Amino acid sequence: MLEPSQRHRGCTMQTVMIRGVVLSYLLLSGLCALTHAAEQTITRTVEDFTLGMPKDQAFAVLLSGLKQHHLTPVDTAAQTPSLELMELLEHNPRDAVGPPWIAPQSADVLYTLNALLFDAQEFKDPVVNIALSAQVEQSLSWSSPTAQSMYLVLYQSHVFGIFILPRASYETMKHEVFTTYGPSQASIYHKSYGFAFVQGDQWSDAHTMLTLTVDNGLFYVDRALYARLKEEAAGMLKGIP
């Protein structure tokens, strides 16, 4: 028969072993989740628009979607009314690559992008922003069966970003994104230029960055184009006294 001290040591050893098994399970579960997030490729195509595609190809996708009534221009005070825009696109398709489907130029476009997504020091200088904004274009907005509104951001005549306000709720989108890509790889809490703080979660792989904000904005960004834009901004900063 075991002495009380021996029974106590036996129970202690069992407790330690159980705790070790539980801890190992938790560590392995966390590693599996991180591996899943790292290996899962983030989509680069939304409604047939693909990150990195040339500007004229993106316009062809837009025109096709409008003609098939899959995409619908969003009427706002800042853009051409939908009926007028459709008439311009239908009768002047070559000229439509210019002003009709591109929003008016804004010097604040990089401030806004930086606040929403990057919080990079290179984009906070006003001189750099004004200079680079001339190379960054934003399309007009349109809706689709899955999006209340969406628009493209173009850099060097290629699709730099696809920005979406989904029809589904934030809770639905968060569940879908977390299920697809695993736990958030980074949390953002940025002071938006002229607005309130921006909060959200980010995921990335070798080619794409995905951000979901708490106000249900979904942003896909081409990492190669972002690196090019950031490098150009850094070069401009060096020349500023």
C-alpha positions as CSV (number, residue, x, y, z in Angstrom):
1,M,0.0,0.0,0.0
2,L,1.3,3.5,-1.0
3,E,2.2,6.0,1.7
4,P,0.4,9.3,1.5
5,S,3.5,11.1,0.3
6,Q,3.9,8.6,-2.5
7,R,0.3,9.0,-3.6
8,H,0.8,12.8,-3.5
9,R,3.9,12.5,-5.8
10,G,1.9,10.3,-8.2
11,C,-1.0,12.7,-8.4
12,T,1.5,15.6,-9.0
13,M,3.2,13.7,-11.8
14,Q,-0.1,13.0,-13.4
15,T,-1.1,16.6,-13.2
16,V,2.1,17.8,-14.7
17,M,1.8,15.3,-17.6
18,I,-1.8,16.4,-18.3
19,R,-0.8,20.0,-18.3
20,G,2.1,19.2,-20.6
21,V,-0.3,17.5,-23.0
22,V,-2.7,20.4,-23.0
23,L,0.1,23.0,-23.5
24,S,1.5,21.0,-26.4
25,Y,-1.9,20.8,-28.0
26,L,-2.4,24.5,-27.6
27,L,1.0,25.3,-29.1
28,L,0.5,22.9,-32.0
29,S,-3.0,24.4,-32.7
30,G,-1.5,27.9,-32.8
31,L,1.3,26.8,-35.1
32,C,-1.2,25.1,-37.4
33,A,-3.3,28.3,-37.5
34,L,-0.3,30.4,-38.3
35,T,0.9,28.0,-41.0
36,H,-2.6,28.0,-42.5
37,A,-2.6,31.8,-42.7
38,A,0.9,31.9,-44.2
39,E,0.2,29.3,-46.8
40,Q,-3.2,30.4,-47.8
41,T,-3.0,32.5,-51.0
42,I,-5.0,35.7,-50.8
43,T,-7.3,36.2,-53.7
44,R,-6.3,38.8,-56.2
45,T,-9.4,38.9,-58.4
46,V,-12.7,40.5,-57.4
47,E,-15.6,40.8,-59.9
48,D,-13.1,40.0,-62.7
49,F,-10.8,42.9,-61.7
50,T,-7.3,41.6,-60.9
51,L,-4.6,43.3,-59.0
52,G,-1.7,44.4,-61.3
53,M,-3.8,44.3,-64.5
54,P,-3.2,47.1,-67.0
55,K,-5.6,50.1,-66.8
56,D,-7.1,49.5,-70.3
57,Q,-7.8,45.9,-69.4
58,A,-9.6,47.0,-66.2
59,F,-11.7,49.4,-68.2
60,A,-12.6,46.6,-70.6
61,V,-13.8,44.6,-67.6
62,L,-15.8,47.5,-66.3
63,L,-17.4,48.2,-69.7
64,S,-18.3,44.5,-70.1
65,G,-19.9,44.4,-66.6
66,L,-21.9,47.6,-67.3
67,K,-23.2,46.3,-70.6
68,Q,-24.2,43.0,-69.0
69,H,-25.9,44.9,-66.1
70,H,-23.7,43.0,-63.6
71,L,-22.1,46.3,-62.5
72,T,-24.0,49.5,-61.9
73,P,-22.5,52.9,-61.5
74,V,-23.1,54.4,-58.1
75,D,-24.7,57.9,-58.3
76,T,-22.9,60.4,-56.1
77,A,-22.4,64.1,-56.2
78,A,-18.7,63.5,-57.0
79,Q,-19.1,61.5,-60.1
80,T,-21.0,61.5,-63.5
81,P,-24.6,60.4,-63.1
82,S,-25.1,56.8,-64.1
83,L,-27.2,57.4,-67.2
84,E,-24.8,60.0,-68.5
85,L,-21.8,57.8,-67.7
86,M,-23.3,54.8,-69.6
87,E,-23.9,57.0,-72.6
88,L,-20.3,58.2,-72.6
89,L,-19.0,54.7,-72.3
90,E,-21.2,53.3,-75.0
91,H,-20.6,56.0,-77.6
92,N,-17.0,57.0,-76.8
93,P,-15.3,53.8,-75.6
94,R,-11.8,54.9,-76.6
95,D,-12.1,58.2,-74.9
96,A,-13.6,56.5,-71.8
97,V,-10.2,55.3,-70.6
98,G,-9.7,58.9,-69.6
99,P,-11.9,61.2,-67.6
100,P,-15.4,59.5,-67.8
101,W,-14.5,56.5,-65.6
102,I,-11.7,58.1,-63.5
103,A,-12.7,60.3,-60.5
104,P,-11.5,63.9,-60.2
105,Q,-7.8,64.1,-59.2
106,S,-7.4,64.5,-55.4
107,A,-4.2,65.5,-53.5
108,D,-5.6,63.7,-50.5
109,V,-5.7,60.2,-52.1
110,L,-2.4,59.0,-50.6
111,Y,-3.2,60.5,-47.2
112,T,-6.4,58.5,-47.2
113,L,-4.8,55.3,-48.4
114,N,-2.0,55.6,-45.9
115,A,-4.4,56.2,-43.0
116,L,-6.5,53.2,-44.1
117,L,-3.9,50.7,-44.9
118,F,-0.2,51.5,-44.3
119,D,0.6,54.2,-41.8
120,A,4.0,54.6,-43.5
121,Q,6.1,57.6,-42.7
122,E,7.0,58.0,-46.4
123,F,3.4,59.1,-47.3
124,K,3.0,61.6,-44.5
125,D,5.0,64.4,-46.1
126,P,2.7,66.9,-47.9
127,V,5.2,67.6,-50.6
128,V,5.6,63.9,-51.4
129,N,1.9,63.4,-51.4
130,I,1.2,66.2,-53.9
131,A,3.9,64.9,-56.2
132,L,2.9,61.2,-56.1
133,S,-0.9,62.0,-56.2
134,A,-0.4,63.0,-59.9
135,Q,0.6,59.3,-60.6
136,V,-2.3,57.8,-58.5
137,E,-5.8,57.6,-60.0
138,Q,-9.0,56.5,-58.5
139,S,-11.9,55.1,-60.6
140,L,-15.5,56.0,-60.1
141,S,-17.6,53.7,-58.0
142,W,-20.0,51.0,-59.0
143,S,-22.0,48.3,-57.3
144,S,-22.3,44.6,-57.9
145,P,-24.4,41.7,-56.6
146,T,-21.9,41.3,-53.7
147,A,-20.8,45.0,-53.2
148,Q,-22.7,48.1,-52.2
149,S,-19.9,50.0,-53.9
150,M,-16.3,49.3,-55.1
151,Y,-13.6,51.2,-56.9
152,L,-10.1,50.8,-58.2
153,V,-6.9,52.7,-57.3
154,L,-4.4,52.8,-60.2
155,Y,-0.7,53.4,-60.1
156,Q,1.6,53.6,-63.1
157,S,-1.5,52.6,-65.2
158,H,-2.0,49.3,-63.3
159,V,-4.5,48.2,-60.7
160,F,-2.8,49.0,-57.4
161,G,-5.9,48.3,-55.2
162,I,-9.5,47.0,-55.2
163,F,-11.6,48.7,-52.5
164,I,-15.0,47.3,-51.6
165,L,-17.9,48.0,-49.3
166,P,-19.6,44.6,-49.1
167,R,-23.3,44.0,-49.0
168,A,-22.8,41.4,-46.3
169,S,-22.4,42.6,-42.7
170,Y,-19.1,43.1,-40.9
171,E,-19.7,40.1,-38.7
172,T,-20.3,37.9,-41.8
173,M,-17.2,39.3,-43.6
174,K,-15.0,38.9,-40.6
175,H,-16.1,35.3,-40.1
176,E,-15.5,34.6,-43.8
177,V,-12.1,36.2,-43.9
178,F,-10.9,34.6,-40.7
179,T,-12.2,31.2,-41.9
180,T,-10.4,31.5,-45.2
181,Y,-7.1,33.1,-44.1
182,G,-6.8,32.2,-40.5
183,P,-6.1,34.6,-37.5
184,S,-5.3,38.2,-38.3
185,Q,-1.6,38.7,-39.0
186,A,-1.7,42.3,-37.8
187,S,-4.1,44.8,-36.2
188,I,-4.3,48.4,-37.4
189,Y,-5.2,51.5,-35.5
190,H,-4.4,54.4,-37.6
191,K,-5.2,58.1,-37.4
192,S,-7.0,58.8,-40.6
193,Y,-6.2,62.1,-42.4
194,G,-9.0,64.5,-41.3
195,F,-11.1,61.8,-39.9
196,A,-11.4,59.5,-36.9
197,F,-9.2,56.5,-36.1
198,V,-9.3,53.6,-38.5
199,Q,-9.3,50.1,-36.9
200,G,-9.1,46.7,-38.6
201,D,-7.2,43.5,-39.3
202,Q,-4.7,42.7,-42.0
203,W,-3.4,39.6,-43.8
204,S,-0.7,39.3,-46.4
205,D,1.2,36.8,-48.5
206,A,4.1,37.2,-51.0
207,H,2.0,39.2,-53.5
208,T,-1.1,40.6,-51.8
209,M,-2.2,42.6,-48.8
210,L,-5.8,42.3,-47.5
211,T,-7.3,44.7,-44.9
212,L,-10.8,44.5,-43.3
213,T,-11.8,47.6,-41.3
214,V,-14.3,47.6,-38.5
215,D,-16.6,49.7,-40.6
216,N,-16.7,46.9,-43.1
217,G,-14.3,48.2,-45.7
218,L,-12.4,45.4,-47.6
219,F,-9.2,46.5,-49.3
220,Y,-7.0,44.4,-51.6
221,V,-3.5,45.8,-52.5
222,D,-0.8,44.6,-54.8
223,R,2.4,44.4,-52.7
224,A,4.8,44.8,-55.6
225,L,3.1,48.1,-56.7
226,Y,3.0,49.2,-53.1
227,A,6.7,48.6,-52.7
228,R,7.4,50.6,-55.8
229,L,5.2,53.5,-54.6
230,K,6.9,53.5,-51.2
231,E,10.4,53.4,-52.8
232,E,9.5,56.3,-54.9
233,A,8.2,58.2,-51.9
234,A,11.4,57.5,-50.0
235,G,13.5,58.8,-52.8
236,M,11.5,62.0,-52.9
237,L,11.9,62.4,-49.1
238,K,15.7,62.3,-49.5
239,G,15.6,65.3,-51.7
240,I,13.5,67.4,-49.3
241,P,15.5,69.7,-47.0
